[in-house]
Amino acid sequence: MVVLRMSRQGSKKRPFYRIVAADKRSPRDGRFIDLIGTFDPRTKAFSLDADRYAHWVKVGAQPSETLASLVRRQKAAAAKAS
């Protein structure tokens, strides 16, 4: 099963996350199939390739709760800005 989740990068006390499509059995920071975005919790910078995210959800990938929450928050902010 493929999941969409965040893979931790960066150094100690300075996290940075890659948003990836990965096999559920792979380690959190291990092998992944596709890199679809990034998230920096210190600056709240969030970038996501919406087309790739939609593709993976369409083919059955399950987003993690945290990632789903971030995506909902981004969509709400985009709707509010319009």
PDB file as gemmi writes it, atoms N, CA and C in Angstrom:
CRYST1    1.000    1.000    1.000  90.00  90.00  90.00 P 1                      
ATOM      1  N   MET A   1       0.835  -1.173   0.000  1.00  0.00           N  
ATOM      2  CA  MET A   1       0.000   0.000   0.000  1.00  0.00           C  
ATOM      3  C   MET A   1       0.885   1.244   0.000  1.00  0.00           C  
ATOM      4  N   VAL A   2       0.501   2.216  -0.802  1.00  0.00           N  
ATOM      5  CA  VAL A   2       1.252   3.469  -0.894  1.00  0.00           C  
ATOM      6  C   VAL A   2       0.608   4.497   0.031  1.00  0.00           C  
ATOM      7  N   VAL A   3       1.455   5.226   0.755  1.00  0.00           N  
ATOM      8  CA  VAL A   3       0.978   6.288   1.637  1.00  0.00           C  
ATOM      9  C   VAL A   3       1.685   7.591   1.278  1.00  0.00           C  
ATOM     10  N   LEU A   4       1.013   8.691   1.537  1.00  0.00           N  
ATOM     11  CA  LEU A   4       1.600  10.018   1.377  1.00  0.00           C  
ATOM     12  C   LEU A   4       1.936  10.494   2.781  1.00  0.00           C  
ATOM     13  N   ARG A   5       3.203  10.806   3.022  1.00  0.00           N  
ATOM     14  CA  ARG A   5       3.621  11.191   4.366  1.00  0.00           C  
ATOM     15  C   ARG A   5       4.818  12.127   4.304  1.00  0.00           C  
ATOM     16  N   MET A   6       5.226  12.590   5.477  1.00  0.00           N  
ATOM     17  CA  MET A   6       6.356  13.499   5.562  1.00  0.00           C  
ATOM     18  C   MET A   6       7.596  12.733   6.010  1.00  0.00           C  
ATOM     19  N   SER A   7       8.693  12.994   5.341  1.00  0.00           N  
ATOM     20  CA  SER A   7       9.976  12.377   5.650  1.00  0.00           C  
ATOM     21  C   SER A   7      10.869  13.459   6.252  1.00  0.00           C  
ATOM     22  N   ARG A   8      11.383  13.231   7.457  1.00  0.00           N  
ATOM     23  CA  ARG A   8      12.150  14.265   8.159  1.00  0.00           C  
ATOM     24  C   ARG A   8      13.551  14.399   7.588  1.00  0.00           C  
ATOM     25  N   GLN A   9      13.934  15.628   7.352  1.00  0.00           N  
ATOM     26  CA  GLN A   9      15.272  15.978   6.888  1.00  0.00           C  
ATOM     27  C   GLN A   9      15.792  17.061   7.826  1.00  0.00           C  
ATOM     28  N   GLY A  10      16.877  17.693   7.484  1.00  0.00           N  
ATOM     29  CA  GLY A  10      17.410  18.768   8.306  1.00  0.00           C  
ATOM     30  C   GLY A  10      18.297  18.240   9.413  1.00  0.00           C  
ATOM     31  N   SER A  11      18.755  19.151  10.246  1.00  0.00           N  
ATOM     32  CA  SER A  11      19.650  18.766  11.331  1.00  0.00           C  
ATOM     33  C   SER A  11      18.912  18.769  12.662  1.00  0.00           C  
ATOM     34  N   LYS A  12      19.626  18.442  13.699  1.00  0.00           N  
ATOM     35  CA  LYS A  12      19.042  18.386  15.033  1.00  0.00           C  
ATOM     36  C   LYS A  12      18.456  19.748  15.410  1.00  0.00           C  
ATOM     37  N   LYS A  13      17.245  19.741  15.922  1.00  0.00           N  
ATOM     38  CA  LYS A  13      16.516  20.943  16.355  1.00  0.00           C  
ATOM     39  C   LYS A  13      16.116  21.866  15.207  1.00  0.00           C  
ATOM     40  N   ARG A  14      16.374  21.467  13.958  1.00  0.00           N  
ATOM     41  CA  ARG A  14      16.001  22.268  12.788  1.00  0.00           C  
ATOM     42  C   ARG A  14      15.342  21.362  11.750  1.00  0.00           C  
ATOM     43  N   PRO A  15      14.136  20.890  12.034  1.00  0.00           N  
ATOM     44  CA  PRO A  15      13.494  19.942  11.121  1.00  0.00           C  
ATOM     45  C   PRO A  15      13.061  20.584   9.810  1.00  0.00           C  
ATOM     46  N   PHE A  16      13.051  19.774   8.795  1.00  0.00           N  
ATOM     47  CA  PHE A  16      12.568  20.138   7.470  1.00  0.00           C  
ATOM     48  C   PHE A  16      11.984  18.859   6.901  1.00  0.00           C  
ATOM     49  N   TYR A  17      10.830  18.928   6.296  1.00  0.00           N  
ATOM     50  CA  TYR A  17      10.171  17.709   5.839  1.00  0.00           C  
ATOM     51  C   TYR A  17       9.985  17.698   4.328  1.00  0.00           C  
ATOM     52  N   ARG A  18      10.205  16.531   3.745  1.00  0.00           N  
ATOM     53  CA  ARG A  18       9.843  16.275   2.355  1.00  0.00           C  
ATOM     54  C   ARG A  18       8.502  15.559   2.378  1.00  0.00           C  
ATOM     55  N   ILE A  19       7.629  15.907   1.472  1.00  0.00           N  
ATOM     56  CA  ILE A  19       6.352  15.213   1.357  1.00  0.00           C  
ATOM     57  C   ILE A  19       6.528  14.190   0.242  1.00  0.00           C  
ATOM     58  N   VAL A  20       6.364  12.920   0.600  1.00  0.00           N  
ATOM     59  CA  VAL A  20       6.683  11.840  -0.322  1.00  0.00           C  
ATOM     60  C   VAL A  20       5.556  10.824  -0.431  1.00  0.00           C  
ATOM     61  N   ALA A  21       5.550  10.114  -1.539  1.00  0.00           N  
ATOM     62  CA  ALA A  21       4.720   8.920  -1.704  1.00  0.00           C  
ATOM     63  C   ALA A  21       5.668   7.752  -1.458  1.00  0.00           C  
ATOM     64  N   ALA A  22       5.306   6.892  -0.513  1.00  0.00           N  
ATOM     65  CA  ALA A  22       6.192   5.786  -0.144  1.00  0.00           C  
ATOM     66  C   ALA A  22       5.380   4.546   0.176  1.00  0.00           C  
ATOM     67  N   ASP A  23       6.030   3.393   0.086  1.00  0.00           N  
ATOM     68  CA  ASP A  23       5.404   2.151   0.517  1.00  0.00           C  
ATOM     69  C   ASP A  23       5.229   2.212   2.029  1.00  0.00           C  
ATOM     70  N   LYS A  24       4.111   1.736   2.504  1.00  0.00           N  
ATOM     71  CA  LYS A  24       3.805   1.803   3.936  1.00  0.00           C  
ATOM     72  C   LYS A  24       4.852   1.093   4.790  1.00  0.00           C  
ATOM     73  N   ARG A  25       5.487   0.061   4.240  1.00  0.00           N  
ATOM     74  CA  ARG A  25       6.462  -0.724   4.998  1.00  0.00           C  
ATOM     75  C   ARG A  25       7.841  -0.075   5.060  1.00  0.00           C  
ATOM     76  N   SER A  26       8.086   0.953   4.243  1.00  0.00           N  
ATOM     77  CA  SER A  26       9.386   1.627   4.242  1.00  0.00           C  
ATOM     78  C   SER A  26       9.557   2.465   5.504  1.00  0.00           C  
ATOM     79  N   PRO A  27      10.799   2.631   5.980  1.00  0.00           N  
ATOM     80  CA  PRO A  27      11.032   3.496   7.140  1.00  0.00           C  
ATOM     81  C   PRO A  27      10.636   4.943   6.834  1.00  0.00           C  
ATOM     82  N   ARG A  28      10.352   5.707   7.874  1.00  0.00           N  
ATOM     83  CA  ARG A  28       9.911   7.094   7.707  1.00  0.00           C  
ATOM     84  C   ARG A  28      10.852   7.893   6.810  1.00  0.00           C  
ATOM     85  N   ASP A  29      12.147   7.769   7.035  1.00  0.00           N  
ATOM     86  CA  ASP A  29      13.117   8.542   6.268  1.00  0.00           C  
ATOM     87  C   ASP A  29      13.789   7.702   5.190  1.00  0.00           C  
ATOM     88  N   GLY A  30      13.218   6.559   4.873  1.00  0.00           N  
ATOM     89  CA  GLY A  30      13.834   5.638   3.928  1.00  0.00           C  
ATOM     90  C   GLY A  30      13.401   5.863   2.491  1.00  0.00           C  
ATOM     91  N   ARG A  31      13.376   4.768   1.772  1.00  0.00           N  
ATOM     92  CA  ARG A  31      13.074   4.776   0.351  1.00  0.00           C  
ATOM     93  C   ARG A  31      11.683   5.337   0.074  1.00  0.00           C  
ATOM     94  N   PHE A  32      11.572   6.142  -0.990  1.00  0.00           N  
ATOM     95  CA  PHE A  32      10.273   6.667  -1.389  1.00  0.00           C  
ATOM     96  C   PHE A  32      10.104   6.552  -2.891  1.00  0.00           C  
ATOM     97  N   ILE A  33       8.871   6.667  -3.343  1.00  0.00           N  
ATOM     98  CA  ILE A  33       8.547   6.501  -4.755  1.00  0.00           C  
ATOM     99  C   ILE A  33       8.593   7.835  -5.486  1.00  0.00           C  
ATOM    100  N   ASP A  34       8.014   8.873  -4.872  1.00  0.00           N  
ATOM    101  CA  ASP A  34       7.874  10.165  -5.538  1.00  0.00           C  
ATOM    102  C   ASP A  34       7.953  11.286  -4.505  1.00  0.00           C  
ATOM    103  N   LEU A  35       8.684  12.338  -4.819  1.00  0.00           N  
ATOM    104  CA  LEU A  35       8.766  13.527  -3.978  1.00  0.00           C  
ATOM    105  C   LEU A  35       7.742  14.525  -4.506  1.00  0.00           C  
ATOM    106  N   ILE A  36       6.769  14.913  -3.673  1.00  0.00           N  
ATOM    107  CA  ILE A  36       5.698  15.781  -4.171  1.00  0.00           C  
ATOM    108  C   ILE A  36       5.628  17.141  -3.485  1.00  0.00           C  
ATOM    109  N   GLY A  37       6.496  17.398  -2.516  1.00  0.00           N  
ATOM    110  CA  GLY A  37       6.473  18.709  -1.876  1.00  0.00           C  
ATOM    111  C   GLY A  37       7.412  18.799  -0.693  1.00  0.00           C  
ATOM    112  N   THR A  38       7.369  19.968  -0.018  1.00  0.00           N  
ATOM    113  CA  THR A  38       8.194  20.209   1.158  1.00  0.00           C  
ATOM    114  C   THR A  38       7.399  20.985   2.199  1.00  0.00           C  
ATOM    115  N   PHE A  39       7.863  20.905   3.447  1.00  0.00           N  
ATOM    116  CA  PHE A  39       7.252  21.663   4.537  1.00  0.00           C  
ATOM    117  C   PHE A  39       8.332  22.035   5.534  1.00  0.00           C  
ATOM    118  N   ASP A  40       8.411  23.331   5.846  1.00  0.00           N  
ATOM    119  CA  ASP A  40       9.345  23.826   6.853  1.00  0.00           C  
ATOM    120  C   ASP A  40       8.523  24.331   8.035  1.00  0.00           C  
ATOM    121  N   PRO A  41       8.481  23.591   9.146  1.00  0.00           N  
ATOM    122  CA  PRO A  41       7.647  23.992  10.276  1.00  0.00           C  
ATOM    123  C   PRO A  41       8.128  25.255  10.987  1.00  0.00           C  
ATOM    124  N   ARG A  42       9.374  25.628  10.808  1.00  0.00           N  
ATOM    125  CA  ARG A  42       9.893  26.826  11.478  1.00  0.00           C  
ATOM    126  C   ARG A  42       9.359  28.088  10.819  1.00  0.00           C  
ATOM    127  N   THR A  43       9.258  28.094   9.497  1.00  0.00           N  
ATOM    128  CA  THR A  43       8.752  29.273   8.782  1.00  0.00           C  
ATOM    129  C   THR A  43       7.333  29.062   8.276  1.00  0.00           C  
ATOM    130  N   LYS A  44       6.795  27.866   8.488  1.00  0.00           N  
ATOM    131  CA  LYS A  44       5.462  27.470   8.018  1.00  0.00           C  
ATOM    132  C   LYS A  44       5.367  27.477   6.489  1.00  0.00           C  
ATOM    133  N   ALA A  45       6.512  27.372   5.806  1.00  0.00           N  
ATOM    134  CA  ALA A  45       6.537  27.321   4.345  1.00  0.00           C  
ATOM    135  C   ALA A  45       6.093  25.930   3.891  1.00  0.00           C  
ATOM    136  N   PHE A  46       5.063  25.896   3.056  1.00  0.00           N  
ATOM    137  CA  PHE A  46       4.484  24.637   2.591  1.00  0.00           C  
ATOM    138  C   PHE A  46       4.353  24.701   1.082  1.00  0.00           C  
ATOM    139  N   SER A  47       4.991  23.782   0.380  1.00  0.00           N  
ATOM    140  CA  SER A  47       4.836  23.722  -1.071  1.00  0.00           C  
ATOM    141  C   SER A  47       4.454  22.297  -1.443  1.00  0.00           C  
ATOM    142  N   LEU A  48       3.501  22.188  -2.351  1.00  0.00           N  
ATOM    143  CA  LEU A  48       2.989  20.878  -2.736  1.00  0.00           C  
ATOM    144  C   LEU A  48       2.641  20.900  -4.212  1.00  0.00           C  
ATOM    145  N   ASP A  49       3.060  19.880  -4.937  1.00  0.00           N  
ATOM    146  CA  ASP A  49       2.673  19.721  -6.336  1.00  0.00           C  
ATOM    147  C   ASP A  49       1.263  19.132  -6.332  1.00  0.00           C  
ATOM    148  N   ALA A  50       0.266  19.993  -6.501  1.00  0.00           N  
ATOM    149  CA  ALA A  50      -1.135  19.584  -6.381  1.00  0.00           C  
ATOM    150  C   ALA A  50      -1.511  18.506  -7.396  1.00  0.00           C  
ATOM    151  N   ASP A  51      -0.940  18.567  -8.598  1.00  0.00           N  
ATOM    152  CA  ASP A  51      -1.249  17.560  -9.618  1.00  0.00           C  
ATOM    153  C   ASP A  51      -0.758  16.176  -9.188  1.00  0.00           C  
ATOM    154  N   ARG A  52       0.471  16.113  -8.668  1.00  0.00           N  
ATOM    155  CA  ARG A  52       1.013  14.822  -8.215  1.00  0.00           C  
ATOM    156  C   ARG A  52       0.255  14.314  -6.995  1.00  0.00           C  
ATOM    157  N   TYR A  53      -0.135  15.211  -6.082  1.00  0.00           N  
ATOM    158  CA  TYR A  53      -0.915  14.817  -4.901  1.00  0.00           C  
ATOM    159  C   TYR A  53      -2.249  14.218  -5.350  1.00  0.00           C  
ATOM    160  N   ALA A  54      -2.930  14.900  -6.270  1.00  0.00           N  
ATOM    161  CA  ALA A  54      -4.218  14.405  -6.771  1.00  0.00           C  
ATOM    162  C   ALA A  54      -4.044  13.057  -7.473  1.00  0.00           C  
ATOM    163  N   HIS A  55      -2.960  12.907  -8.229  1.00  0.00           N  
ATOM    164  CA  HIS A  55      -2.689  11.644  -8.915  1.00  0.00           C  
ATOM    165  C   HIS A  55      -2.568  10.500  -7.914  1.00  0.00           C  
ATOM    166  N   TRP A  56      -1.758  10.698  -6.869  1.00  0.00           N  
ATOM    167  CA  TRP A  56      -1.545   9.627  -5.900  1.00  0.00           C  
ATOM    168  C   TRP A  56      -2.809   9.296  -5.121  1.00  0.00           C  
ATOM    169  N   VAL A  57      -3.601  10.302  -4.792  1.00  0.00           N  
ATOM    170  CA  VAL A  57      -4.865  10.038  -4.091  1.00  0.00           C  
ATOM    171  C   VAL A  57      -5.815   9.278  -5.016  1.00  0.00           C  
ATOM    172  N   LYS A  58      -5.805   9.647  -6.303  1.00  0.00           N  
ATOM    173  CA  LYS A  58      -6.677   8.990  -7.281  1.00  0.00           C  
ATOM    174  C   LYS A  58      -6.338   7.504  -7.436  1.00  0.00           C  
ATOM    175  N   VAL A  59      -5.059   7.164  -7.369  1.00  0.00           N  
ATOM    176  CA  VAL A  59      -4.670   5.761  -7.535  1.00  0.00           C  
ATOM    177  C   VAL A  59      -4.704   4.984  -6.221  1.00  0.00           C  
ATOM    178  N   GLY A  60      -5.167   5.619  -5.142  1.00  0.00           N  
ATOM    179  CA  GLY A  60      -5.404   4.888  -3.906  1.00  0.00           C  
ATOM    180  C   GLY A  60      -4.443   5.130  -2.763  1.00  0.00           C  
ATOM    181  N   ALA A  61      -3.524   6.075  -2.898  1.00  0.00           N  
ATOM    182  CA  ALA A  61      -2.596   6.360  -1.798  1.00  0.00           C  
ATOM    183  C   ALA A  61      -3.338   7.064  -0.666  1.00  0.00           C  
ATOM    184  N   GLN A  62      -3.016   6.700   0.562  1.00  0.00           N  
ATOM    185  CA  GLN A  62      -3.655   7.292   1.739  1.00  0.00           C  
ATOM    186  C   GLN A  62      -2.730   8.347   2.348  1.00  0.00           C  
ATOM    187  N   PRO A  63      -3.184   9.609   2.465  1.00  0.00           N  
ATOM    188  CA  PRO A  63      -2.345  10.613   3.128  1.00  0.00           C  
ATOM    189  C   PRO A  63      -2.353  10.415   4.640  1.00  0.00           C  
ATOM    190  N   SER A  64      -1.248  10.746   5.288  1.00  0.00           N  
ATOM    191  CA  SER A  64      -1.195  10.677   6.749  1.00  0.00           C  
ATOM    192  C   SER A  64      -2.115  11.756   7.319  1.00  0.00           C  
ATOM    193  N   GLU A  65      -2.485  11.616   8.584  1.00  0.00           N  
ATOM    194  CA  GLU A  65      -3.372  12.599   9.210  1.00  0.00           C  
ATOM    195  C   GLU A  65      -2.747  13.989   9.192  1.00  0.00           C  
ATOM    196  N   THR A  66      -1.468  14.072   9.483  1.00  0.00           N  
ATOM    197  CA  THR A  66      -0.779  15.361   9.510  1.00  0.00           C  
ATOM    198  C   THR A  66      -0.762  15.998   8.131  1.00  0.00           C  
ATOM    199  N   LEU A  67      -0.453  15.224   7.115  1.00  0.00           N  
ATOM    200  CA  LEU A  67      -0.412  15.751   5.761  1.00  0.00           C  
ATOM    201  C   LEU A  67      -1.801  16.168   5.298  1.00  0.00           C  
ATOM    202  N   ALA A  68      -2.809  15.369   5.588  1.00  0.00           N  
ATOM    203  CA  ALA A  68      -4.175  15.722   5.206  1.00  0.00           C  
ATOM    204  C   ALA A  68      -4.589  17.036   5.865  1.00  0.00           C  
ATOM    205  N   SER A  69      -4.196  17.234   7.117  1.00  0.00           N  
ATOM    206  CA  SER A  69      -4.501  18.471   7.832  1.00  0.00           C  
ATOM    207  C   SER A  69      -3.815  19.669   7.178  1.00  0.00           C  
ATOM    208  N   LEU A  70      -2.545  19.510   6.797  1.00  0.00           N  
ATOM    209  CA  LEU A  70      -1.822  20.596   6.130  1.00  0.00           C  
ATOM    210  C   LEU A  70      -2.455  20.945   4.790  1.00  0.00           C  
ATOM    211  N   VAL A  71      -2.873  19.939   4.044  1.00  0.00           N  
ATOM    212  CA  VAL A  71      -3.493  20.175   2.736  1.00  0.00           C  
ATOM    213  C   VAL A  71      -4.823  20.906   2.913  1.00  0.00           C  
ATOM    214  N   ARG A  72      -5.628  20.469   3.901  1.00  0.00           N  
ATOM    215  CA  ARG A  72      -6.897  21.161   4.177  1.00  0.00           C  
ATOM    216  C   ARG A  72      -6.651  22.618   4.551  1.00  0.00           C  
ATOM    217  N   ARG A  73      -5.653  22.853   5.380  1.00  0.00           N  
ATOM    218  CA  ARG A  73      -5.329  24.213   5.815  1.00  0.00           C  
ATOM    219  C   ARG A  73      -4.901  25.077   4.630  1.00  0.00           C  
ATOM    220  N   GLN A  74      -4.114  24.498   3.703  1.00  0.00           N  
ATOM    221  CA  GLN A  74      -3.670  25.247   2.534  1.00  0.00           C  
ATOM    222  C   GLN A  74      -4.848  25.579   1.626  1.00  0.00           C  
ATOM    223  N   LYS A  75      -5.754  24.609   1.434  1.00  0.00           N  
ATOM    224  CA  LYS A  75      -6.929  24.854   0.593  1.00  0.00           C  
ATOM    225  C   LYS A  75      -7.818  25.928   1.198  1.00  0.00           C  
ATOM    226  N   ALA A  76      -7.981  25.916   2.523  1.00  0.00           N  
ATOM    227  CA  ALA A  76      -8.797  26.926   3.194  1.00  0.00           C  
ATOM    228  C   ALA A  76      -8.177  28.311   3.042  1.00  0.00           C  
ATOM    229  N   ALA A  77      -6.856  28.393   3.162  1.00  0.00           N  
ATOM    230  CA  ALA A  77      -6.169  29.673   3.011  1.00  0.00           C  
ATOM    231  C   ALA A  77      -6.289  30.187   1.578  1.00  0.00           C  
ATOM    232  N   ALA A  78      -6.208  29.281   0.605  1.00  0.00           N  
ATOM    233  CA  ALA A  78      -6.338  29.677  -0.799  1.00  0.00           C  
ATOM    234  C   ALA A  78      -7.757  30.163  -1.090  1.00  0.00           C  
ATOM    235  N   ALA A  79      -8.751  29.490  -0.517  1.00  0.00           N  
ATOM    236  CA  ALA A  79     -10.143  29.895  -0.727  1.00  0.00           C  
ATOM    237  C   ALA A  79     -10.418  31.240  -0.057  1.00  0.00           C  
ATOM    238  N   LYS A  80      -9.827  31.454   1.104  1.00  0.00           N  
ATOM    239  CA  LYS A  80     -10.031  32.705   1.835  1.00  0.00           C  
ATOM    240  C   LYS A  80      -9.377  33.872   1.097  1.00  0.00           C  
ATOM    241  N   ALA A  81      -8.235  33.619   0.459  1.00  0.00           N  
ATOM    242  CA  ALA A  81      -7.516  34.658  -0.274  1.00  0.00           C  
ATOM    243  C   ALA A  81      -8.242  35.051  -1.557  1.00  0.00           C  
ATOM    244  N   SER A  82      -9.042  34.154  -2.098  1.00  0.00           N  
ATOM    245  CA  SER A  82      -9.749  34.438  -3.362  1.00  0.00           C  
ATOM    246  C   SER A  82     -10.972  35.285  -3.164  1.00  0.00           C  
TER     247      SER A  82                                                      
END                                                                             
